[in-house]
Amino acid sequence: MSPTQYRVALRGEELLDNPRLNKGTAFTLAERKEFGLIGRLPSRVNTLDEQCERAYAQLEGRESAIRKNSFLQSLKSQNIVLYYTLLSRHLRELIPIIYTPTEAEAISDYSHLFRRSEGLYLTFPNQDTMEEDFLEQTQGRNIDLVVVSDSEAILGIGDQGVGGIGISSAKSVIYSLIGGIDPSQALPVVLDVGTDNEDLLNDHLYVGWPNRRVRGQEYDQFVDKFVQLVRKHYPHSLLHFEDFGVTNAHRLLRRYKDTHAVFNDDIQGTGAVTLSCVMAAVGVTKSRLADQRYLIYGAGSAGLGIARQLRDAIVSTDGVERDKATALFYLIDRNGLIKQSLGEDKIREDQREWVRSDEEWAEVKENGNGEIGLLETVKKVQPTVLIGCSTHAGAFTREVIEAMAAGCERPIILPLSNPSKLVEVDPKNANDWTKGKALLATGSPFPPAKTPNGRDYIIAECNNALIYPGLGFGAMISKSRRMTDTMIIAGARRLASLAPALQDPDDALLPDFADAPQVNIEVAVAVAEQAVEEGSADVTWTKEEARARVKAAIWKPDYGVYVFDEANGLK
């Protein structure tokens, strides 16, 4: 296949300083002459392979993860094609460097590491000029993806103020690296509404707005002004909410999900990949989602997102009434099982639909605070699915696991908390304590366990990146005005169908993370097909064309051939 030809309007230093168009030493001799680069580059022309070899050697020379993160950030600001090519060739190794856990460290020290901007910073005191500031950066661009954070709940490290631009940028990178989104069509945004982080407020080098976090009506109006700008100027874009606090995440998703294609990875992404995992597991056990009893330990954004996603899939897939599907779930928060007698002060608004009646627990022993713990709940409910998203390390004790295994033939155990040191149970222990009966997946990578016959049992990594880039790409390619529950379920079902465990019950419940780019293509196709079929899409092509449309739209890092065109070229 002949390389793509691009018309480019920049010459000389302007071209070398443009990370989207810069090729560095890969500019051909003809291009160097045409674009005024002879004398600005050393004489040898390198291939992209040679540049990757050099960059990887430079990366390996950085001993710490944070220094590797800094190197990659610098590379991204110099040469987009080389950056993404390097990442794609070392995907499993470098994702933890550019995303969790290393990006959390980079964000926590954002003001001290700051070198250059990496997105759109919208600050509360400047809201009167928000549209002007928005258009200054976006006018003339085709924006398909907007990733926004208000930085209140960043990667388990909490309120990070303006540093949240780092998570918006990192998520945008994952969309391009794994989901095939053209990075020039993605816009990372931080809504700087202040911070309650005392360390930041007391840091004279803090680069954000040094005020307490705005809340209430003023906050809502600021967010709404931003959302309406996205809707006005990019009505077919996907608006991805990232790391909003628990008091706002569900509320904002509910507010905008019927008026724009919005997505919250902490809620819907976590819910979707967990749904895929459970779908694969019930495929192994030859049962249905509606046949399970679900116990979710941890009822924050992730736990509630998982509960809703599973419940909605039970309704959609198995035809169960909503109330009956909801009754299959038991949620435990820091105050124990969520039940009526906990009282108003211990039950959040977004937890109310999951409250259990006191009558069904009258015979179960409570602690001194009137709370029912995990073990007591497991013994009474005999759950078939146990999901952990609590960051309570070791919460799934041997007694808990053995009590669960006594109540079902193939317990589905998903300790999903990140990082690995906070996991509810080491999967090796869960495997041993159930005598190899458990179907397991974790939120962080773990080594294989052993089956009773001595084979390796691969522990699936229940990683959101296996699905959310594809969900987003499917919504974008179909120009859907909404990200519907049925579109998400379609993507989750497609991911589950790729589970190695469906071919071998001793294999993983989800595909290997190294296969994430190919997996997300399949997810995107399923989402686009569903959007067209249900009428959510705003395109003229048919469901049968979805695969070809997705494949044709995938962005791949490629230099192509440049032709100078001052009037009509890329800038």
RODO-2510 file (C-alpha; in nm, 4 decimals, decimal comma):
residues 571
     n   res          X          Y          Z
     1     m     0,0000     0,0000     0,0000
     2     s     0,1412     0,3381    -0,0987
     3     p     0,1893     0,5914     0,1843
     4     t    -0,0732     0,8583     0,2440
     5     q     0,0028     1,1989     0,0941
     6     y    -0,0498     1,5085     0,3103
     7     r    -0,0538     1,8721     0,2043
     8     v     0,1375     2,0757     0,4616
     9     a     0,1527     2,4546     0,4947
    10     l     0,4412     2,4833     0,7432
    11     r     0,8130     2,5080     0,6671
    12     g     1,1382     2,5176     0,8611
    13     e     1,1314     2,5542     1,2397
    14     e     0,7506     2,5837     1,2426
    15     l     0,7253     2,2343     1,0935
    16     l     0,9838     2,0868     1,3310
    17     d     0,8037     2,2462     1,6270
    18     n     0,4651     2,0970     1,5304
    19     p     0,4335     1,7571     1,7070
    20     r     0,1493     1,6473     1,4823
    21     l     0,3553     1,6945     1,1633
    22     n     0,7162     1,6664     1,2776
    23     k     0,9067     1,3604     1,1504
    24     g     1,2441     1,4515     1,2987
    25     t     1,5217     1,2571     1,1269
    26     a     1,2643     1,0652     0,9198
    27     f     1,2062     1,3548     0,6796
    28     t     1,3217     1,2352     0,3378
    29     l     1,5876     1,4251     0,1448
    30     a     1,3222     1,5517    -0,0969
    31     e     1,1038     1,6739     0,1905
    32     r     1,4005     1,8421     0,3580
    33     k     1,4683     2,0394     0,0420
    34     e     1,1031     2,1304    -0,0171
    35     f     1,0349     2,2347     0,3430
    36     g     1,3594     2,4186     0,4151
    37     l     1,4968     2,1593     0,6561
    38     i     1,8429     2,0987     0,5114
    39     g     2,0844     2,2329     0,7694
    40     r     1,8195     2,2056     1,0423
    41     l     1,8638     1,8272     1,0680
    42     p     2,1659     1,5933     1,0698
    43     s     2,2245     1,4352     0,7296
    44     r     2,1205     1,0743     0,7960
    45     v     1,7582     0,9861     0,7150
    46     n     1,6160     0,7388     0,9680
    47     t     1,3266     0,4992     0,9297
    48     l     1,0493     0,4983     1,1880
    49     d     1,1827     0,1623     1,3094
    50     e     1,5236     0,3167     1,3748
    51     q     1,3682     0,6112     1,5552
    52     c     1,1702     0,3708     1,7757
    53     e     1,4843     0,1747     1,8556
    54     r     1,6628     0,4939     1,9609
    55     a     1,3683     0,6266     2,1629
    56     y     1,3196     0,2966     2,3452
    57     a     1,6895     0,2868     2,4383
    58     q     1,6587     0,6405     2,5719
    59     l     1,3493     0,5394     2,7683
    60     e     1,5235     0,2388     2,9223
    61     g     1,7957     0,4722     3,0439
    62     r     1,5435     0,6349     3,2781
    63     e     1,5419     0,4215     3,5905
    64     s     1,2257     0,5390     3,7659
    65     a     0,8707     0,5165     3,6330
    66     i     0,8134     0,8893     3,6827
    67     r     1,1230     0,9758     3,4776
    68     k     0,9987     0,7442     3,2032
    69     n     0,6617     0,9202     3,2180
    70     s     0,8387     1,2559     3,1825
    71     f     1,0394     1,1308     2,8847
    72     l     0,7258     1,0085     2,7087
    73     q     0,5474     1,3382     2,7765
    74     s     0,8400     1,5172     2,6146
    75     l     0,8324     1,2812     2,3171
    76     k     0,4598     1,3419     2,2706
    77     s     0,5203     1,7166     2,2573
    78     q     0,7817     1,6647     1,9836
    79     n     0,6598     1,3866     1,7537
    80     i     0,3116     1,2360     1,7760
    81     v     0,3714     0,9542     1,5265
    82     l     0,6876     0,8347     1,6998
    83     y     0,5202     0,8604     2,0409
    84     y     0,2237     0,6425     1,9454
    85     t     0,4348     0,3970     1,7479
    86     l     0,6642     0,3447     2,0460
    87     l     0,3678     0,2935     2,2801
    88     s     0,1963     0,0498     2,0441
    89     r     0,5107    -0,1653     2,0182
    90     h     0,5488    -0,1864     2,3964
    91     l     0,1830    -0,1655     2,4968
    92     r     0,1752    -0,3817     2,8103
    93     e     0,5003    -0,2324     2,9424
    94     l     0,4194     0,1344     2,8823
    95     i     0,0486     0,1666     2,9655
    96     p     0,1305     0,1683     3,3405
    97     i     0,3827     0,4452     3,2694
    98     i     0,1524     0,6791     3,0766
    99     y    -0,1581     0,5923     3,2798
   100     t    -0,2194     0,4343     3,6186
   101     p    -0,0240     0,4044     3,8440
   102     t     0,2564     0,6377     3,7270
   103     e     0,0350     0,9141     3,5908
   104     a    -0,1086     0,9583     3,9408
   105     e     0,2383     1,0513     4,0662
   106     a     0,2889     1,2897     3,7746
   107     i    -0,0455     1,4582     3,8399
   108     s     0,0204     1,4947     4,2136
   109     d     0,3372     1,6890     4,1272
   110     y     0,1923     1,8620     3,8213
   111     s     0,2789     2,2192     3,9168
   112     h     0,6420     2,1295     3,9855
   113     l     0,6791     1,9251     3,6657
   114     f     0,4939     2,1737     3,4428
   115     r     0,6667     2,2535     3,1139
   116     r     0,3961     2,3224     2,8579
   117     s     0,0184     2,3106     2,8226
   118     e    -0,1455     1,9886     2,7131
   119     g    -0,5109     2,0746     2,6629
   120     l    -0,7817     2,3298     2,7385
   121     y    -0,7863     2,4921     3,0840
   122     l    -1,1235     2,6462     3,1703
   123     t    -1,1036     2,8401     3,4964
   124     f    -1,4000     2,9440     3,7090
   125     p    -1,3165     3,3190     3,7329
   126     n    -1,2903     3,3341     3,3530
   127     q    -1,6315     3,1843     3,2811
   128     d    -1,7543     3,5018     3,1083
   129     t    -1,5048     3,4364     2,8273
   130     m    -1,5481     3,0580     2,8233
   131     e    -1,6888     3,0383     2,4712
   132     e    -1,4179     3,2667     2,3371
   133     d    -1,1485     3,0577     2,5082
   134     f    -1,3101     2,7361     2,3863
   135     l    -1,3258     2,8517     2,0246
   136     e    -0,9730     2,9916     2,0320
   137     q    -0,8431     2,6389     2,0698
   138     t    -1,1027     2,4423     1,8732
   139     q    -1,2144     2,6585     1,5796
   140     g    -1,1394     2,4931     1,2493
   141     r    -1,0789     2,1569     1,4139
   142     n    -1,2912     1,8457     1,3752
   143     i    -1,3398     1,7423     1,7380
   144     d    -1,4918     1,3975     1,7871
   145     l    -1,3846     1,3398     2,1484
   146     v    -1,3816     1,5705     2,4511
   147     v    -1,2354     1,4274     2,7730
   148     v    -1,3042     1,6464     3,0751
   149     s    -1,2227     1,6280     3,4463
   150     d    -1,2888     1,8563     3,7405
   151     s    -1,0024     1,6767     3,9183
   152     e    -1,1860     1,5964     4,2409
   153     a    -1,1238     1,2210     4,2459
   154     i    -0,8049     1,1529     4,0511
   155     l    -0,6848     0,7915     4,0278
   156     g    -0,7358     0,7146     4,3946
   157     i    -0,5320     1,0175     4,5116
   158     g    -0,8218     1,2596     4,5391
   159     d    -0,8457     1,6311     4,4638
   160     q    -0,5592     1,7453     4,2406
   161     g    -0,6872     2,0807     4,1172
   162     v    -0,5665     2,1895     3,7763
   163     g    -0,3378     1,8848     3,7599
   164     g    -0,6421     1,6888     3,6474
   165     i    -0,5592     1,7941     3,2921
   166     g    -0,3108     1,5070     3,3117
   167     i    -0,5852     1,2466     3,3443
   168     s    -0,7870     1,4030     3,0619
   169     s    -0,4771     1,3942     2,8431
   170     a    -0,3894     1,0362     2,9426
   171     k    -0,7420     0,9137     2,8657
   172     s    -0,7282     1,0842     2,5265
   173     v    -0,4029     0,9009     2,4554
   174     i    -0,5625     0,5653     2,5413
   175     y    -0,8516     0,6414     2,3046
   176     s    -0,6010     0,6957     2,0224
   177     l    -0,3575     0,4185     2,1158
   178     i    -0,6154     0,1455     2,1718
   179     g    -0,9339     0,2804     2,0176
   180     g    -0,8013     0,4267     1,6922
   181     i    -0,9191     0,7855     1,7499
   182     d    -0,7191     1,0475     1,5571
   183     p    -0,5399     1,2422     1,8363
   184     s    -0,5915     1,5679     1,6464
   185     q    -0,9662     1,5157     1,6912
   186     a    -0,9469     1,4756     2,0703
   187     l    -0,9632     1,7613     2,3199
   188     p    -0,8464     1,7132     2,6816
   189     v    -1,0115     1,9630     2,9193
   190     v    -0,9811     2,0496     3,2869
   191     l    -1,2521     2,2472     3,4640
   192     d    -1,0525     2,4412     3,7230
   193     v    -1,3145     2,5105     3,9880
   194     g    -1,0584     2,5384     4,2675
   195     t    -0,9261     2,2740     4,5036
   196     d    -0,9693     2,1636     4,8642
   197     n    -0,6226     2,0072     4,8637
   198     e    -0,4372     2,1967     5,1383
   199     d    -0,0964     2,1047     4,9968
   200     l    -0,1853     2,2700     4,6666
   201     l    -0,3419     2,5754     4,8263
   202     n    -0,0273     2,6290     5,0314
   203     d     0,2122     2,5707     4,7407
   204     h     0,3365     2,8997     4,5946
   205     l     0,4261     2,7130     4,2716
   206     y     0,0715     2,5793     4,2213
   207     v    -0,0304     2,6754     3,8662
   208     g    -0,4076     2,6483     3,9090
   209     w    -0,6694     2,8809     4,0597
   210     p    -0,5705     2,8924     4,4299
   211     n    -0,9202     2,8959     4,5791
   212     r    -1,1458     2,6544     4,7618
   213     r    -1,3468     2,4273     4,5352
   214     v    -1,6676     2,5837     4,4050
   215     r    -1,9813     2,3807     4,4776
   216     g    -2,3581     2,4000     4,4550
   217     q    -2,5398     2,6155     4,2012
   218     e    -2,2271     2,8033     4,0919
   219     y    -2,0548     2,4740     4,0120
   220     d    -2,3552     2,3407     3,8211
   221     q    -2,3845     2,6577     3,6139
   222     f    -2,0148     2,6477     3,5242
   223     v    -2,0299     2,2824     3,4185
   224     d    -2,3513     2,3389     3,2261
   225     k    -2,2012     2,6302     3,0361
   226     f    -1,9175     2,4038     2,9249
   227     v    -2,1473     2,1160     2,8284
   228     q    -2,3680     2,3482     2,6236
   229     l    -2,0609     2,4728     2,4338
   230     v    -1,9720     2,1161     2,3430
   231     r    -2,3294     2,0463     2,2361
   232     k    -2,3478     2,3684     2,0336
   233     h    -2,0200     2,3420     1,8441
   234     y    -1,9637     1,9623     1,8332
   235     p    -2,3079     1,8003     1,8579
   236     h    -2,1845     1,4600     1,7398
   237     s    -1,8849     1,4405     1,9706
   238     l    -1,8455     1,2063     2,2645
   239     l    -1,8162     1,3900     2,5962
   240     h    -1,6193     1,1739     2,8374
   241     f    -1,6427     1,2661     3,2090
   242     e    -1,3382     1,1481     3,4053
   243     d    -1,2621     1,1365     3,7785
   244     f    -1,5450     1,3567     3,9008
   245     g    -1,6200     1,3240     4,2730
   246     v    -1,8827     1,0845     4,4044
   247     t    -2,1277     1,3682     4,4771
   248     n    -2,1220     1,4822     4,1137
   249     a    -2,0345     1,1839     3,8928
   250     h    -2,3715     1,0036     3,8855
   251     r    -2,5665     1,3283     3,9049
   252     l    -2,4001     1,4832     3,5998
   253     l    -2,4296     1,1613     3,4019
   254     r    -2,8025     1,1451     3,4710
   255     r    -2,8435     1,5126     3,3852
   256     y    -2,6853     1,4978     3,0390
   257     k    -2,7140     1,1390     2,9159
   258     d    -3,0414     1,2019     2,7324
   259     t    -2,9254     1,5205     2,5558
   260     h    -2,5730     1,4329     2,4358
   261     a    -2,3445     1,1333     2,3922
   262     v    -2,1852     1,1461     2,7381
   263     f    -1,9842     0,8742     2,9076
   264     n    -1,8320     0,8314     3,2527
   265     d    -1,5603     0,5692     3,2579
   266     d    -1,5555     0,5361     3,6370
   267     i    -1,9234     0,4417     3,6243
   268     q    -2,0059     0,3024     3,2801
   269     g    -1,6617     0,1799     3,1740
   270     t    -1,6072    -0,0097     3,4974
   271     g    -1,9630    -0,1381     3,4781
   272     a    -1,9271    -0,2458     3,1151
   273     v    -1,6008    -0,4393     3,1511
   274     t    -1,7319    -0,6075     3,4673
   275     l    -2,0518    -0,6984     3,2842
   276     s    -1,8398    -0,8565     3,0086
   277     c    -1,6493    -1,0546     3,2684
   278     v    -1,9674    -1,1812     3,4351
   279     m    -2,1225    -1,2605     3,0949
   280     a    -1,8195    -1,4732     3,0129
   281     a    -1,8375    -1,6447     3,3515
   282     v    -2,2070    -1,7333     3,3184
   283     g    -2,1231    -1,8608     2,9711
   284     v    -1,8780    -2,1008     3,1362
   285     t    -2,1359    -2,2108     3,3950
   286     k    -2,4103    -2,2403     3,1290
   287     s    -2,6408    -2,0123     3,3278
   288     r    -2,7932    -1,6652     3,2892
   289     l    -2,7227    -1,3262     3,4408
   290     a    -3,0669    -1,3457     3,5998
   291     d    -2,9775    -1,6732     3,7740
   292     q    -2,7088    -1,5099     3,9884
   293     r    -2,7063    -1,3503     4,3335
   294     y    -2,4759    -1,0478     4,3363
   295     l    -2,2847    -0,9119     4,6338
   296     i    -2,0918    -0,5912     4,5674
   297     y    -1,8443    -0,4840     4,8326
   298     g    -1,7884    -0,1100     4,7914
   299     a    -2,0767     0,1169     4,6890
   300     g    -1,8996     0,4230     4,5510
   301     s    -1,9034     0,5351     4,1868
   302     a    -1,7500     0,2116     4,0616
   303     g    -1,9646    -0,0236     4,2712
   304     l    -2,2880     0,1549     4,1839
   305     g    -2,1879     0,1720     3,8179
   306     i    -2,1285    -0,2023     3,8167
   307     a    -2,4604    -0,2705     3,9912
   308     r    -2,6558    -0,0562     3,7456
   309     q    -2,4816    -0,2002     3,4412
   310     l    -2,5435    -0,5591     3,5513
   311     r    -2,9022    -0,4843     3,6509
   312     d    -2,9782    -0,3123     3,3194
   313     a    -2,8265    -0,6054     3,1296
   314     i    -3,0433    -0,8501     3,3237
   315     v    -3,3487    -0,6474     3,2260
   316     s    -3,2417    -0,6156     2,8618
   317     t    -3,0915    -0,9594     2,8051
   318     d    -3,3055    -1,1868     3,0215
   319     g    -3,6326    -0,9929     3,0117
   320     v    -3,6599    -0,9589     3,3899
   321     e    -3,8609    -0,6729     3,5394
   322     r    -3,6465    -0,3913     3,6770
   323     d    -3,7573    -0,4320     4,0401
   324     k    -3,6945    -0,8059     4,0338
   325     a    -3,3523    -0,7523     3,8765
   326     t    -3,2639    -0,4941     4,1425
   327     a    -3,3604    -0,7442     4,4129
   328     l    -3,0751    -0,9729     4,3003
   329     f    -2,8169    -0,7254     4,4363
   330     y    -2,6755    -0,6768     4,7839
   331     l    -2,4438    -0,3790     4,8346
   332     i    -2,2043    -0,3249     5,1228
   333     d    -2,0535     0,0139     5,2018
   334     r    -1,8354     0,1355     5,4893
   335     n    -2,1412     0,1063     5,7166
   336     g    -2,2062    -0,2552     5,6242
   337     l    -2,4968    -0,3884     5,4217
   338     i    -2,7071    -0,1057     5,2840
   339     k    -3,0396    -0,1580     5,4619
   340     q    -3,3217     0,0582     5,5863
   341     s    -3,2221     0,0925     5,9517
   342     l    -2,8873     0,2542     5,8680
   343     g    -3,0807     0,5790     5,8465
   344     e    -3,0696     0,8852     5,6240
   345     d    -2,7242     0,9984     5,7364
   346     k    -2,5559     0,6735     5,6264
   347     i    -2,7319     0,6189     5,2915
   348     r    -2,6472     0,8464     4,9980
   349     e    -2,9101     0,9519     4,7461
   350     d    -2,7539     0,7407     4,4699
   351     q    -2,7670     0,4283     4,6924
   352     r    -3,1361     0,4406     4,7742
   353     e    -3,2654     0,2052     4,5063
   354     w    -3,0389    -0,0697     4,6472
   355     v    -3,1561    -0,0502     5,0090
   356     r    -3,2612    -0,3866     5,1557
   357     s    -3,5565    -0,4144     5,3946
   358     d    -3,4876    -0,4773     5,7636
   359     e    -3,7387    -0,7616     5,7740
   360     e    -3,5304    -0,9965     5,5599
   361     w    -3,2328    -0,9455     5,7953
   362     a    -3,4139    -0,9710     6,1276
   363     e    -3,2435    -1,3010     6,2167
   364     v    -2,8908    -1,1911     6,1244
   365     k    -2,6653    -1,0696     6,4031
   366     e    -2,5661    -0,7021     6,3808
   367     n    -2,2617    -0,5373     6,5338
   368     g    -2,2861    -0,2727     6,8043
   369     n    -2,3645    -0,0025     6,5491
   370     g    -2,6569    -0,1921     6,3984
   371     e    -2,4519    -0,2908     6,0929
   372     i    -2,4228    -0,6226     5,9088
   373     g    -2,0788    -0,7152     5,7804
   374     l    -1,9467    -0,9006     5,4788
   375     l    -1,9216    -1,2492     5,6272
   376     e    -2,2744    -1,2415     5,7699
   377     t    -2,4078    -1,1227     5,4339
   378     v    -2,2250    -1,3967     5,2425
   379     k    -2,3579    -1,6654     5,4769
   380     k    -2,7178    -1,5503     5,4380
   381     v    -2,7215    -1,4559     5,0696
   382     q    -2,4900    -1,7319     4,9393
   383     p    -2,3908    -1,5116     4,6462
   384     t    -2,2792    -1,6626     4,3181
   385     v    -2,1006    -1,3383     4,2208
   386     l    -1,8766    -1,1486     4,4640
   387     i    -1,7347    -0,8176     4,3394
   388     g    -1,4887    -0,5999     4,5272
   389     c    -1,4351    -0,2305     4,4517
   390     s    -1,3685    -0,1087     4,8043
   391     t    -0,9865    -0,0619     4,8160
   392     h    -1,0156    -0,2591     5,1432
   393     a    -0,7118    -0,4862     5,1122
   394     g    -0,7716    -0,8443     5,2243
   395     a    -1,1444    -0,7948     5,2902
   396     f    -1,2292    -1,1258     5,1223
   397     t    -1,0863    -1,3488     5,3940
   398     r    -1,0542    -1,7249     5,3761
   399     e    -1,3705    -1,7585     5,5834
   400     v    -1,5617    -1,5322     5,3419
   401     i    -1,4368    -1,7173     5,0330
   402     e    -1,5034    -2,0621     5,1777
   403     a    -1,8525    -1,9570     5,2880
   404     m    -1,9240    -1,8403     4,9335
   405     a    -1,7828    -2,1558     4,7749
   406     a    -2,0023    -2,3682     5,0003
   407     g    -2,3087    -2,2115     4,8419
   408     c    -2,2342    -2,2535     4,4701
   409     e    -2,0460    -2,4824     4,2335
   410     r    -1,8414    -2,2194     4,0435
   411     p    -1,8180    -1,8981     4,2486
   412     i    -1,7480    -1,5882     4,0386
   413     i    -1,5026    -1,3755     4,2377
   414     l    -1,3896    -1,0379     4,1048
   415     p    -1,1616    -0,8412     4,3420
   416     l    -1,1273    -0,5294     4,1280
   417     s    -0,9661    -0,2688     4,3536
   418     n    -0,6525    -0,0946     4,2269
   419     p    -0,3597    -0,0921     4,2760
   420     s    -0,2760    -0,4559     4,3480
   421     k    -0,1784    -0,3850     4,7088
   422     l    -0,5410    -0,2832     4,7771
   423     v    -0,7025    -0,5910     4,6214
   424     e    -0,9726    -0,7583     4,8339
   425     v    -0,8110    -1,1004     4,7930
   426     d    -0,5053    -1,2330     4,6156
   427     p    -0,6514    -1,4436     4,3319
   428     k    -0,4078    -1,7250     4,4103
   429     n    -0,5599    -1,7516     4,7589
   430     a    -0,9155    -1,7368     4,6246
   431     n    -0,8257    -2,0131     4,3809
   432     d    -0,6706    -2,2294     4,6534
   433     w    -0,9478    -2,1705     4,9067
   434     t    -1,2131    -2,2777     4,6538
   435     k    -1,0045    -2,5788     4,5429
   436     g    -0,9816    -2,4349     4,1941
   437     k    -1,3568    -2,3870     4,1499
   438     a    -1,3558    -2,0057     4,1373
   439     l    -1,3845    -1,8066     3,8167
   440     l    -1,1567    -1,5100     3,8760
   441     a    -1,0681    -1,1655     3,7413
   442     t    -0,8884    -0,8743     3,9022
   443     g    -0,8502    -0,5016     3,8428
   444     s    -0,4694    -0,5225     3,8309
   445     p    -0,2461    -0,7791     3,6600
   446     f    -0,1625    -1,0899     3,8635
   447     p     0,0383    -1,4018     3,7780
   448     p    -0,1483    -1,7241     3,6932
   449     a    -0,2837    -1,9513     3,9645
   450     k    -0,2772    -2,3312     3,9446
   451     t    -0,5721    -2,5549     3,8632
   452     p    -0,6160    -2,8785     4,0630
   453     n    -0,4583    -3,0689     3,7724
   454     g    -0,1508    -2,8448     3,7750
   455     r    -0,2311    -2,6234     3,4750
   456     d    -0,1874    -2,2475     3,4815
   457     y    -0,5145    -2,0627     3,5375
   458     i    -0,4826    -1,7210     3,3727
   459     i    -0,6244    -1,4438     3,5903
   460     a    -0,8136    -1,2068     3,3627
   461     e    -0,7382    -0,8373     3,4038
   462     c    -1,0714    -0,6569     3,4244
   463     n    -0,9264    -0,3414     3,2694
   464     n    -1,1592    -0,0656     3,1470
   465     a    -0,9283    -0,0065     2,8513
   466     l    -1,0488    -0,3364     2,7052
   467     i    -1,3812    -0,1709     2,6315
   468     y    -1,4211     0,2058     2,6779
   469     p    -1,2156     0,3148     2,3729
   470     g    -1,4294     0,0878     2,1566
   471     l    -1,7524     0,2088     2,3162
   472     g    -1,6490     0,5660     2,2434
   473     f    -1,5310     0,4948     1,8897
   474     g    -1,8569     0,3166     1,8097
   475     a    -2,0580     0,6157     1,9300
   476     m    -1,8388     0,8592     1,7372
   477     i    -1,8367     0,6704     1,4079
   478     s    -2,2160     0,6343     1,4190
   479     k    -2,2552     1,0032     1,5166
   480     s    -2,4896     0,9000     1,7935
   481     r    -2,6498     1,1825     1,9904
   482     r    -2,6624     0,9519     2,2968
   483     m    -2,4565     0,6740     2,4472
   484     t    -2,7476     0,4442     2,5261
   485     d    -2,7500     0,1581     2,7741
   486     t    -2,8217    -0,0817     2,4890
   487     m    -2,5152     0,0388     2,2989
   488     i    -2,2992    -0,0262     2,6064
   489     i    -2,4541    -0,3696     2,6577
   490     a    -2,3911    -0,4537     2,2912
   491     g    -2,0237    -0,3646     2,3349
   492     a    -1,9999    -0,5641     2,6572
   493     r    -2,1610    -0,8663     2,4933
   494     r    -1,9126    -0,8508     2,2056
   495     l    -1,6182    -0,8338     2,4475
   496     a    -1,7567    -1,1283     2,6455
   497     s    -1,7875    -1,3323     2,3260
   498     l    -1,4095    -1,3023     2,2828
   499     a    -1,3351    -1,4562     2,6240
   500     p    -1,0828    -1,7444     2,6022
   501     a    -1,2769    -1,9158     2,8844
   502     l    -1,5662    -1,9849     2,6477
   503     q    -1,3339    -2,2196     2,4578
   504     d    -1,1563    -2,3550     2,7671
   505     p    -1,3113    -2,3056     3,1138
   506     d    -0,9628    -2,3043     3,2668
   507     d    -0,8628    -2,0055     3,0558
   508     a    -0,9105    -1,6311     3,1202
   509     l    -1,2508    -1,4647     3,1458
   510     l    -1,1354    -1,1759     2,9247
   511     p    -0,8916    -1,1380     2,6333
   512     d    -0,5302    -1,0555     2,7082
   513     f    -0,4649    -0,6830     2,7477
   514     a    -0,1999    -0,7019     2,4748
   515     d    -0,4894    -0,7673     2,2344
   516     a    -0,6776    -0,4545     2,3456
   517     p    -0,6530    -0,2699     2,0095
   518     q    -0,8071    -0,5604     1,8152
   519     v    -1,0644    -0,6214     2,0875
   520     n    -1,1768    -0,2584     2,0858
   521     i    -1,2310    -0,2705     1,7104
   522     e    -1,4837    -0,5476     1,7703
   523     v    -1,6460    -0,3491     2,0503
   524     a    -1,6711    -0,0407     1,8272
   525     v    -1,8347    -0,2428     1,5501
   526     a    -2,0916    -0,3859     1,7922
   527     v    -2,1731    -0,0418     1,9325
   528     a    -2,2079     0,1135     1,5868
   529     e    -2,4290    -0,1733     1,4708
   530     q    -2,6525    -0,1280     1,7754
   531     a    -2,6694     0,2499     1,7309
   532     v    -2,7817     0,2120     1,3696
   533     e    -3,0277    -0,0655     1,4511
   534     e    -3,1965     0,1226     1,7358
   535     g    -3,2006     0,4592     1,5589
   536     s    -2,9523     0,6388     1,7848
   537     a    -2,7102     0,6925     1,4958
   538     d    -2,7139     0,9962     1,2699
   539     v    -2,5677     0,8358     0,9560
   540     t    -2,7029     0,7173     0,6229
   541     w    -2,5177     0,3858     0,6105
   542     t    -2,6636     0,0543     0,7255
   543     k    -2,5819    -0,1786     1,0107
   544     e    -2,4100    -0,4149     0,7675
   545     e    -2,1640    -0,1391     0,6738
   546     a    -2,0551    -0,0727     1,0320
   547     r    -1,7448    -0,2937     1,0253
   548     a    -1,6111    -0,1380     0,7059
   549     r    -1,6815     0,2126     0,8395
   550     v    -1,5002     0,1439     1,1673
   551     k    -1,1970    -0,0094     0,9963
   552     a    -1,1732     0,2752     0,7456
   553     a    -1,1788     0,5359     1,0236
   554     i    -0,9088     0,3851     1,2461
   555     w    -0,6164     0,6216     1,2929
   556     k    -0,2714     0,4675     1,2799
   557     p     0,0591     0,6475     1,3447
   558     d     0,2093     0,6938     1,0001
   559     y     0,4327     0,9672     0,8601
   560     g     0,3051     0,9582     0,5046
   561     v     0,4507     1,1771     0,2279
   562     y     0,4429     1,5575     0,2572
   563     v     0,3773     1,8049    -0,0238
   564     f     0,4084     2,1780     0,0433
   565     d     0,0824     2,3702    -0,0015
   566     e     0,0889     2,7082     0,1688
   567     a    -0,2760     2,7863     0,0977
   568     n    -0,4500     2,4574     0,1718
   569     g    -0,2046     2,2525     0,3748
   570     l    -0,2147     2,1263     0,7333
   571     k    -0,0874     2,3507     1,0091
***
